[in-house]
């Protein structure tokens, strides 16, 4: 087996892994923000919906969620839409989006709660409506607070993509399995896969630590 070909295949699948992660996290951030506002809403119904969503996502394994979305949802919908299908990639993105969205919702909520309550009171005293004060004063500060946690969630979601190999997505782990099936070189292949994950996650961790120090130093200078 030509190992340059193996490296090329693994590198291509690593790009698939990164793409899945980025798309899922962008969608998960939007979903997380929506559920964050539901959690902070005065409406009991919205808070209950948020609580049920969080309980389901945090109370079930990601692999079960992926099976449910890839196999269960299409089977249910095919009762009404016989031609309905979900591609592995779409099912994977939906799974990761729903999973990451639940955790990002809590990250956003904790960030908003961490902003000094006096900020809202000051904004309201200047005549800003509560919704404007939230978007113009509170949320920008909350996002600054939660950036390190969001980067950490990026790392978690990146590693979670490996679980999606069970539904046939040709990300890094699945490609490693396919290579082993033809080369029977388990040690070398898994060592390369692990090294690729390690390098990428190490780079992300370094970025997260650098941003965290920068934000901490920036806060210190203002004081």
MOGI-V779958 format. One record per run of one state. SS is the DSSP state (H for helix, E for strand, - for the rest). FROM is the first residue (numbers start at 1). LEN is the number of residues. If there is no record, write none. Layout:
# MOGI-V779958
((SS:FROM:LEN) (SS:FROM:LEN))
This chain:
# MOGI-V779958
((-:1:2) (H:3:38) (-:41:3) (H:44:16) (-:60:2) (H:62:16) (-:78:10) (H:88:27) (-:115:2) (H:117:9) (-:126:4) (H:130:38) (-:168:4) (H:172:12) (-:184:2) (H:186:37) (-:223:1))
